[in-house]
Every structure is written in structure tokens, then in C-alpha cells.
Amino acid sequence: AAGVIQSPRHLIKEKRETATLKCYPIPRHDTVYWYQQGPGQDPQFLISFYEKMQSDKGSIPDRFSAQQFSDYHSELNMSSLELGDSALYFCASSEGGTDIQYFGAGTRLSVL
Amino acid sequence: AQSVTQLDSQVPVFEEAPVELRCNYSSSVSVYLFWYVQYPNQGLQLLLKYLSGSTLVESINGFEAEFNKSQTSFHLRKPSVHISDTAEYFCAVSDGPCGNKLVFGAGTILRVKS
């Protein structure tokens, strides 16, 4: 069965650079969620989209932005990267009206 | 705001022994509870969920969890663990069953020893 695809799997950036993380949800899933998991931390909700509209917002810095496109894939754009942005970024998707979020393998971002 | 407390950061246990991973949540009118498992270098996989109905929920690999409203707990149990159960387990809560963000606990690392 198709799963949530995230790319890239690993990303190395330097401070003040920008990064774009991509998420391809499971086919027919219309809701996408982004979570950030710092080293040794629990995942923290960043933002979510339903039918290409932002549906909820968590602790996402102003330096970050995200959107969901017409094909339902989503991109998380991160600018002016800081050392503290180093983390594992998860994307999850769900089908509208259902309760299960399926997670991708994550993108590990390292900011040097 | 919802919150989740996982009381144990690490739980070492011998193979074939029983295990309980503890989870407490902040009280709310409606609460939906989940356990996710994360194997090394992998994403989060749903283990089991409680939305309504029977307070005892089971997964296909022998884990079970019981929703206890009076104690605001959702502890995860397995009567006999295997080496392959070694992973980090996250308890999570959401405000609603559909389309709501998950709030995770800090995680419990289960280390199964032979």
C-alpha cells in the first residue's frame, strides 16, 4: 500500500540558509499535518491543511511557511535557518472525516 | 490545551516478561487517545487508538491499552514482550477524532533484553 512520502530524507544546511521540505500524502488523503521532533523530544505540531486551506496552526515560527497544492502535496518552507531548527520533520496525512494520521519516515534537517 | 504525561522515559525489561508503559492525559470533555510506536530511524506507526466504546483496545501484535476516565490514564500493556518490540512509544491525545492535531507525550523507550 502507498504510504506518505517525504523528501528529502536528509538535508544539511548552514545557518541563515533556506530549506524546502516536501510531503506527498497517501492517495485520496486530503489533510496534511507537519510535526517537528527535536533531538530526544516528542513531536510538536506545526501546521495542518485540509483541502488546500490551512486548518490549524501550532508552534510554527514566523520564518516558516507551508502550503498544500492542488494535487494535495505539501511543502514546508524554512528561511533564515537557525541551529535550533535541526530536527526530524514529520508529515502525516489523513482522509477527511477519519481519525488516523499516517506518518511519513521524516526529513532529518541538520543546520550547521 | 490538552497535554500528555508519560511517566517513564525508559523501561528495560527481559524478553517474555510483561510490560506496562504509563500515560496520563489532561482531563477534557472529549478525548481521543492514541499510542504510536517509532522504531529507530523510522516514522511513527499507529499502534492503537481509543475514540469511544469499549475502554479496552487491542492491537494486532499483542499490545492493549485501557482507557480509564476516572484516573485520566491510557496505559499500554503487553503480557509477553519480544526483542522486536524494542522501540520508542508515544502516547498522544487529540481534541477530536477527525482532522485534529495530535499532542504527544515525551515518549518511553522500551528496551527488551534477552
HADDOCK unambig.tbl for C-alpha pairs under 7 A between the chains (distance, minus, plus):
assign (segid A and resid 41 and name CA) (segid B and resid 106 and name CA) 6.20 0.50 0.50
assign (segid A and resid 42 and name CA) (segid B and resid 104 and name CA) 6.12 0.50 0.50
assign (segid A and resid 42 and name CA) (segid B and resid 105 and name CA) 6.24 0.50 0.50
assign (segid A and resid 42 and name CA) (segid B and resid 106 and name CA) 4.77 0.50 0.50
assign (segid A and resid 42 and name CA) (segid B and resid 107 and name CA) 6.30 0.50 0.50
assign (segid A and resid 43 and name CA) (segid B and resid 104 and name CA) 6.31 0.50 0.50
assign (segid A and resid 45 and name CA) (segid B and resid 101 and name CA) 6.69 0.50 0.50
assign (segid A and resid 45 and name CA) (segid B and resid 102 and name CA) 6.97 0.50 0.50
assign (segid A and resid 96 and name CA) (segid B and resid 99 and name CA) 6.65 0.50 0.50
assign (segid A and resid 97 and name CA) (segid B and resid 98 and name CA) 5.25 0.50 0.50
assign (segid A and resid 97 and name CA) (segid B and resid 99 and name CA) 6.82 0.50 0.50
assign (segid A and resid 98 and name CA) (segid B and resid 98 and name CA) 5.04 0.50 0.50
assign (segid A and resid 99 and name CA) (segid B and resid 97 and name CA) 4.86 0.50 0.50
assign (segid A and resid 99 and name CA) (segid B and resid 98 and name CA) 4.47 0.50 0.50
assign (segid A and resid 99 and name CA) (segid B and resid 99 and name CA) 6.76 0.50 0.50
assign (segid A and resid 103 and name CA) (segid B and resid 43 and name CA) 6.04 0.50 0.50
assign (segid A and resid 103 and name CA) (segid B and resid 44 and name CA) 5.65 0.50 0.50
assign (segid A and resid 103 and name CA) (segid B and resid 45 and name CA) 6.78 0.50 0.50
assign (segid A and resid 104 and name CA) (segid B and resid 43 and name CA) 5.61 0.50 0.50
assign (segid A and resid 105 and name CA) (segid B and resid 42 and name CA) 5.22 0.50 0.50
assign (segid A and resid 105 and name CA) (segid B and resid 43 and name CA) 3.99 0.50 0.50
assign (segid A and resid 106 and name CA) (segid B and resid 43 and name CA) 6.07 0.50 0.50
